[in-house]
Amino acid sequence: MTEAAGVAAPATGWWGYRPVPGLLRSRVRMAVNAALRAGPEQRGWTLILGTLAVAWWLGTHRIATVVIAGGVPSPARLEPALAAGLGTLCGVVAVTSVSFAISGLYLARDVELLLVAPVSPRAVLLAKLCVQLATGVAIAALLAGPWLVAYLSAQGALAALPLVAVAALALAALPLCAGTAVTIVTVRFLPARRVRDAAALLVTGTVFVVTAVNVVLRTPDGVRSTTPLALDAPGRGRIADLAWLPTGWAARAAVAAARGRPAVACLLTLLLVVSAAAALLLVSRLGEAAFVAGHQRAVEAGEGRGRRRVAGRLRHRGRGGPRPVWRAIALKDLRELRRDASQLGQLVLPIALFALYIAVPGQGTSAGIATARLPGWFAVALTAAFASLFAASGVALRGVGVEGRRLWVLRCAPVPPGQVLLAKFCVGLGVAAGLGLGLLVAGGLRAHLPVSDLALGGARLLVVVAGLVGLATGLGAVRPRLDWTDPRRSVGVGQSLGFLGIGSLYLAVCFTVLALPYAHPSSAGAAQAVTWGDAALVVLAAGSATLALRAGVARLGAIEL
């Protein structure tokens, strides 16, 4: 490997990068085998998900075509807004790159085998970066591709699509390399016993730094817009569109391509491609020694952690004897959540974005957003509830699946399935309700809501979130994925999207029940209707959670390991 690892680097051609194409071909074969050759059931799921992806793309393209036909800014007016959007893209990539670097370079099991094989560490690093970049391109093609194709078609510049795609790809490689380099340097110089704990803090810190920069670059009037599709972001656009920033190069390249100036677009795209290639090669070459040393420290930290304080956790606590089973499982899950950097990053990122939406300086108050009849806490609670939806998806939905092959220990022990699901429900409720209530308080203070309104809104939000978490816990136990090798894959993509759809429908029904009483014409009748609405909300939340949890208990008791 390298001198830092005490082993000489293997002699390979192309300055150590010759194994990269072979590593990438192996990743492609792994993806094909997992999607098509893992049995008829997996092929069926691949066909279903592929059909849904194509339907999503075509449907989104149709919607984008209709919206863009109603009028959009010209390419010249679009440039600052496009630069601002690309700056936001760079922030998202920087955050996800830190989580990727920790989970893909230090926690993945294949890295240890690759580092003892006759493969240069720089080749491993470059292959990992390329895989992450390709994954991001696939996601962007699914989400932003229909809008880009529709806009270029409307401008009569569809032939410029490959050029714009290459420019965006090259731009995304720069924050990816920056986040990976910061992670490698940080893990290299941390004490071994603190590597995994500090990794989670690094992900969280990166999220809030990016969010803080986004807030600082906003204009005093927050997120207001004066052009169609909310495309003007003058505060961020003027900075991101500077001629010496890569976001400015990418925005100018895209606008030049849309306006039929291929020479300028090709020149700026070439500049981006050269910068991206240089960044990928520099990070993989200069970071290989630190990467190998940091990986060894992470392995030492993982081996030593399991031997510490085990006896202390098994001792009887308090005067009541040993902990209840559900409490012991819940505390174990909380410890694992705190130490799992990738899961913590996935949990914090959407919450930070919702917090930015609620508490951004200068944004209109929620009381102003609500209609004259709805109370001021309603809009804030609705936003906080959707934030809790993502928190429930990240914790409660994968509660059973995250046990993996360890679930047989619980099945062999005299532990009722209800105790396991109770622990998963409590952990999910604590995280989702805590984050949701925190956002509600932040938004309420921002909107200057009375304490009584915040208390009532918080109580109703707690009921809604409890039903949502029960729904997530039960659905996660009905079809858990237990054969994973990476904790991030303890829940399938289809199951996550399905829960987000069901959870969104549940929240829509709950807040419709909360809003209907305020449509009553008289105040006296409205007060009585609010009481009935609260009672209906409790019944709806309790019924949803009970049905899902009972189905989960039945499935967990009958599952074959």
JOMOCOR-V997404 format. One record per backbone hydrogen bond with DSSP energy under -1.0 kcal/mol. NH is the residue of the N-H (numbers start at 1). CO is the residue of the C=O. If there is no record, write none. Layout:
nh: (NH,NH)
co: (CO,CO)
//
This chain:
nh: (6,7,16,17,18,20,23,24,25,26,27,28,29,30,31,32,33,34,35,36,37,43,44,45,46,47,48,49,50,51,52,53,54,55,56,57,58,59,60,61,62,63,64,65,66,67,68,69,70,71,78,82,83,84,85,86,87,88,89,90,91,92,93,94,95,96,97,98,99,100,101,102,103,104,105,106,114,115,119,124,125,126,127,128,129,130,131,132,133,134,135,136,137,138,139,140,141,142,143,144,145,148,149,150,151,152,153,154,155,157,160,161,164,165,166,167,168,169,170,171,172,173,174,176,177,178,179,180,181,182,183,184,185,186,187,188,189,194,195,198,199,200,201,202,203,204,205,206,207,208,209,210,211,212,213,214,215,216,217,218,222,224,230,231,237,238,240,241,242,245,249,250,251,252,253,254,255,256,257,258,259,260,261,265,266,267,268,269,270,271,272,273,274,275,276,277,278,279,280,281,282,283,284,285,286,287,291,292,293,294,295,296,297,298,299,300,301,302,303,304,305,308,313,314,315,328,329,330,331,332,333,334,335,336,337,338,339,340,341,344,345,346,347,348,349,352,353,354,355,356,357,358,359,360,363,369,370,378,381,382,383,384,385,386,387,388,389,390,391,392,393,394,395,397,399,402,403,404,406,407,409,411,412,413,415,420,421,422,423,424,425,426,427,428,429,430,431,432,433,434,435,436,437,438,439,440,441,442,443,444,445,446,447,449,454,455,456,457,458,459,460,461,462,463,464,465,466,467,468,469,470,471,472,473,474,475,476,477,478,479,481,489,490,496,497,498,499,500,501,502,503,504,505,506,507,508,509,510,511,512,513,514,515,516,518,519,520,526,527,528,529,530,531,532,533,534,535,536,537,538,539,540,541,542,543,544,545,546,547,548,549,550,551,552,553,554,555,556,557)
co: (3,2,13,14,13,17,19,20,21,22,23,24,25,26,27,28,29,30,31,32,33,39,40,41,42,43,44,45,46,47,48,49,50,51,52,53,54,55,56,57,58,59,60,61,62,63,64,65,67,68,74,78,79,80,81,82,83,84,85,86,87,88,89,90,91,92,93,94,95,96,97,98,99,100,101,102,110,111,117,120,121,122,123,124,125,126,127,128,129,130,131,132,133,134,135,136,137,138,139,140,140,144,145,146,147,148,149,150,151,152,157,158,160,161,162,163,164,165,166,167,168,169,171,172,173,174,175,176,177,178,179,180,181,182,183,184,185,191,192,194,195,196,197,198,199,200,201,202,203,204,205,206,207,208,209,210,211,212,213,215,219,221,227,228,233,234,236,237,239,242,245,246,247,248,249,250,251,252,253,254,255,257,256,261,262,263,264,265,266,267,268,269,270,271,272,273,274,275,276,277,278,279,280,281,282,283,287,288,289,290,291,292,293,294,295,296,297,298,299,300,301,305,309,310,311,324,325,326,327,328,329,330,331,332,333,334,335,336,339,340,341,342,343,344,345,348,349,350,351,352,353,354,355,356,360,365,366,375,377,378,379,380,381,382,383,384,385,386,387,388,389,390,391,392,396,398,400,401,403,404,406,407,408,409,413,416,417,418,419,420,421,422,423,424,425,426,427,428,429,430,431,432,433,434,435,436,437,438,439,440,441,442,443,444,450,451,452,453,454,455,456,457,458,459,460,461,462,463,464,465,466,467,468,469,470,471,472,473,474,475,490,486,487,492,493,494,495,496,497,498,499,500,501,502,503,504,505,506,507,508,509,510,511,512,515,516,517,522,523,524,525,526,527,528,529,530,531,532,533,534,535,536,537,538,539,540,541,542,543,544,545,546,547,548,549,550,551,552,553)
//
